[in-house]
């Protein structure tokens, strides 16, 4: 199936969406776009009717009841032009159709019946007779009626006005054919093709917007709100940037033992439940998940979007994650899932967390065929090593001296020095703190 074939169907003859709801949405969309033009057309039409009343009065030098009808129409159009947008848009087609039919019928009756009685038909009025149906047809084709409405109104205009043409002395029938019928046919065909084209463009726009929304939703599921928006804005090109960030690594203790007797389905459900809760907390503290590695989570605070005070955000996030993991343990006890690890002497699942702050290169990493937003640099390696240091110090949340010195007073007071570790490539030991 081609792209065009996948779009909503448009009736070939009526030039309307076969879906009535979509047709209604299209009509409302189009009328809202031209609301200012509508306002101008109401005023213009009111002035034209007023001018016609004055012209008629100067010809017959008396007030005819039909003039009063035109006065009512003119005032109504002025009122509609001054009315609020929603009423104007909602009632546009109906009101304009009635006004055109009534006004056109009145004009035909005026020139065909009344004026001859008043002996007012002259050479000067012949031009009026000829131009009036042509002008009305153009107007009906141009205004935003749907095709069927335009066709009905335009045909009615022709029916009531064509007899007037024969009031003109020595009128050549060829003029009627080439001056009225042919332009009429061309304008109607243009209206038919134009209505189909406008709806096709609207359907394409709707389809593209739906595709974009779906793509955005999909991207958010995999990359989060901030990164997905940035990817769409930059057309997928996330160039490398040097950023000062905080990196956090988390890892479940004794994960292999916990899942050893689980079926793949149970293990997957268990992990997804855990990851879902952790993701909610990470998002709350404006962190961005870079990767899931087995049971491990790699998080950055301060990229791709700049984050103020990301050191404290990272530590507070780790504390909240620890608290929620405690609540999850209670749930797993209730639904008997904990039997998988309690049978191995593990009373509760715990999590190790390591945090470090420093400069990284953040951006798309990988081949052109497969890219991943990530961070690289010594800061990442240090954070990973600090997470592992929890095993050595029998702690759960550990962080570097750089994090420690940036903590707010409360967190600073609750932190303590766990010890020192020697990192590969460094001669001086690295201090590790915990909370």
N, C-alpha and C positions, 0 to 999 in steps of 0.2 A: 504493500500500500504506500502510495506517495504521500508527501507532506500535505499537499492540497486536498487529497482524498480524505485525510484524517481530520480536516477541519469540519465544523458544524455545517450541515446541509442548508442550502439556500434554494427556495422554490424558484424554479426556472421562469415561471410566468408571472407570479406575483411579486418576485424579488424580495421575499421576506424569509427570515430564518424559520425553518420548520419547527424549531423549538420556540414556543410562545414566550417563555420567560426570557430567553436570550434576545428575542425581538424587542421585548419591552425594555430590557436593559440597554440595548443599542439605541432605541428611540430616545430614552431619557438621557443617555450619554451625549447624543448628538445635539439635542435641544439645549442642554446645559452649556455646551461649548459655544453655541451661537446666541446665548441669552441676551447679550448686548445688541447683537444685530436684530433680534426680535423686537427689543424695545424701540430701536430706531425705526423698524418697519411699521410698528403700530402707529407711531407719531406721523410718519410719512403718509401712511394710508389715510389717517384722520385728516391731515391737511389736504390731501387729494380730493377726498369727499367734500370737504368744506369748499374747496375751489369749484368743484362741480356744481354744488348748490348755488354758489354765487353766479356762475356762468348761466345756469338755467334761469335764475331769477332775472338776470339782465335781458334774456331773450324774450321771456313771456311777460315780464313786468307785473307779475302777480305771484302769490304764494299758493302752491299746490300741496295737497295732503301728502303726496309722495316725497316732497322735500322734507317734511317732518320726519319721515322714516330715515332719510339720509342723515338728518341731524342726530337722531338717536344712535345710528350706526357710528357716526363720527365721535360722539361723546363716549360711546362704549369702547372704541379703540383707544381713545385717550386714557380712559380709566384703566384699560388693560396694560397700556404702556407704563403707567405709574404704579401698577400693582407689584406685589412682591414676586420674587423669582419663581417660587414653587408653583404658585397659582398660574402664573404666566406660562410656564413650561407645560404643566399638566393639561391646560385647556387650550393650548395653542392651535393644534390641528383642527379640533372641533369648531372652535370659534372662527378661525380663518376660512374653513370650508363653508360654513353657513354664510359668512359675510360675503365671500366671493360669489356664491350662487345667487344670493339675494340681490347684491349690487349689480351683478351682470344681467340678471333677469329684468331688474328695474331699468337698466340702461337700454336694453333691447326694447322693452315696452315704451320707454320714453321716445327713442328715436324712430321706432317703427309705427307707433300708434298715436301718441300724444302730440308730438311736435308737428306731424302733418296736419292734425286738426287745428293746431294753433298757427298753421302756415308759417312754421319757423324753419322748415327744412330748406336749406339753401346750399349753395356751392361750398360755403365755409363749413357747414355741418357735415358735408359729405366726407371730409377728411376725418372727422371724428368717428363716423360710422365705420370707415375702413380700418382705422388704426386701433380702435377699441378692442375687437376680438383678438388681434395679433398681440397687443400689449398684455392682455389678460392671460393669454396662453403662455407667453414668456414668463410672466409672474408666477403662474401655477407650476410651471416646470422648475423654476429656480427655487421656490420656497421649499422647505424641508418636509413636504408631505411624503408618505410612502407612495410607491408607484401606483397602486390601485386607486388610492384617493385622488392623486394627481390626474390619472386617466379619466376617472369619472367626472371630476370637476371641469377638466379641459374639454371633454366631449360635450358636456352640458353647455359650456360657454360657446362652443361652435354651433350647437343646435339652435340656441336662442338668438345668436348673432348673425348667422349666415343669411337669414331672410332679409335682414336690413340692407345687405349689400345690393340687393336688387332695387332699392329705392334710388340708387345713384343712376342718373341718366346716362345711357350709352355705355354702360359698364361692360367691358370685354370679359367673357367667362374665363379666358386664359389667365387673366389677372387673379381670379379667384383660385385657380388651380396652382399657379406658381407663386402667388403672393400670400396665400393663406394655407391651402391644403398641404403643399410640400413642406413649408417651414414647420407646420404643425406636426407632420409625420416625423421630421428630423428631430424636433424637440422632444417628442414623446420617446423616440428610440434612444436619444441621449439620456433621458430620465431613466429609462429601463436599464441601460448599461451602467449608468452612474450609481443607481441604487444597489446593484449587484456588486459593483466595485467597492463602494463604501463599506458594505457589510463584510466583504471578503477581507478588506484591510482591518476591520474591527476584529474579525475572527482570528486573523493572524496575530494581532496585538494581544488578544486574550490568551491565545495559545502560547505565545512567547512569555507572557507574564506568568502563566501557570508553570511553564517549564523553569523559568527563573526562580519562582517560589519553591518548586520542588527541589531544584538544585541547591538552593540556599538551605532548605530544611535538611537535605542530605548532608551537605557540608557541615552544618552545625552539629549533626549527630556524630560526625567523625572528628571535627576540628574545634568545636566550641563556637560560641557567638562571635567573639572578638576576631579570631583568626579567620573564620569563614567570611565575615564582612570585609576584612582586609584583602582576602584573596579575590573576592568579587570586584572590589574596587581597583585592585592592581592587576586584574585579569590573570590571576594565578602566579604572577611574577613577584615573589617575595625575596628581594635582594638581601644579601648579607649585611647586617648592621652590628656595630659594636655597642653593646648595652651593658649597663651595670644592673645586675639582677640578683635574686636569691633563688638557688636551686634546692629542691627537696626531693629526696629519695625515700620511699617507704617500702617495707618488705614484711610479709607475714612470717612470724617465727614458726619453725617446724612445719612448713607448708607441705613438704613431701610426706611427712608422717600423717598429717591431717587428711590428705587426699588419697593416701595409699590404697584404702579399701573402698573408695567411692567409685561408682560407675562414671564414665565420661559425662553422662547427662547430669548426674547429681553434682559432680565437680564444677561443671559449667554454670549450673544454676546458682551454686554456692558463691562462686567468684563474681558472677554478674550482680547478685544481691549486694555483696560487699562493695564492689566497684561503684554501683549506683549510689549508695549512701555516701561513699567517700567523694564521689564527683560532686554531689550536691554541696558538700562542705567546702571543697576546693573552689567551686564557683562562687560560693558565698564570700570567700576571702580574696576573690579576684585573681586566683591562680589559674594557670593554663596547663592542662595535662599534655605533655609532650609524647608520652609513650606508656604503654602497658607491656611489661616484660614478665610473662608468667603471672605471679602474684604481686609483682613489684609495680610501683607507679612512679614515674618521673614527672615532676611538676616544676614550672618556672613561674616566678612572681616578678613582674616588671617587663614582660615581653609576651606577645608582640605589642601590647599597649603599655605605655609608661605607667608605673604604679608608685605612688608616694608611700614611703615608709614600708617597703616590701619586706624588710627584715622582720618587723613585728607581725606583719600579716602572715608570714610563713610560720612563725612559731605559734601564734594563736590558732592558725589552721591545724597544725599538728596536734595541739592540745584538744581541740574540738573533735578531731578524728579519733583520738584515743578514747574520748568520752562516748562517742557514738558506737565505737567498736564494743565497748562495755555493754551498751544497750542491745547490740546485735547478739552478743553472747547469751543474754537473757532470753531473747527470742529463739535462738538455736537450742537452748535448753528446753523451752516449752514445746517446740515442734520435733524434739528428739533427734535433730540433726547432729547435736553435740556428741552422740554416741560414737561417731566415727573417730573422734580424737580422745574422748574420755576413756575409751577402751585401751588407749595407749598411754594413759597416765597424764594427759594434758587436760587440766581443769578448765582452762579458758584460752582462747586465741588472743595472742598479743601481737603488736606491730612494732617494728623497729623503724625509726625515722632519723635521717641525717640531713642537716641543712648547712649550707655555706653561701656566702655572698661574694660577688666579685664581677669582673668583666667577662663577657662571653661574646662570641659571634653568633648571632641569631638570624636564621633565614632558611630558605629551601635547601635541603641537602639530598643528594642522590643523583640518579641519571635523568636525562630529559624524559624518559619513558615512565619513571616512577620517582616522584619527589616526596619529601617529608619535611615539615617544618620542625626544626630542632635547634639546639644550642650546642656549641662545641667550645672547648677551652679547658684550662686547668681548673676552673671553678667547678665544672661538672665532675671532674675526676675526684676532687677533694670532697665534694658532697657525698659521692658514692662511697668513698673510703670511710667517711665519718659515720655513715649509716651502718657499715659493717663493724665499726668500732663498738657499737652497742653490745655485741657479743662479748667483747673483752671486758667491758666495764659493767656488764649486767644492768644496762639501762635501756630505756625505750625511746626517748627523744633526746638526741644529741645535736650539737651545733658547734661551729667554729668560734674562735676568739673574735673574729670580725662581726659575727652575728651578735655575740655577747655584748660587745661594746656599743652596739646600736639599739639595744633593747630599751624599752620604756621602763620607768622606775619599778613598777610592780613585777614585771617579768624578770628584770635584772636582779631584784631581791630574792626571787624564788629559784634562780639558777645557781648552780654550783660547779666547781671544777671537777671533772671526772678523772682526768689524767692527760697523758700526752701520747701521741702516736707519731711514728716516723713515716713520712710519705716518700715514696719512690722518687728519686731525683732531688730530694731536699736533705740538707745537712742538719738544719735546726728542727727540733721536734715541734709538732703542731699541737696546741692546747685544744682539748675537747671539753665542752661544757654540756650539762644536762639539766632537765627541768621536769 
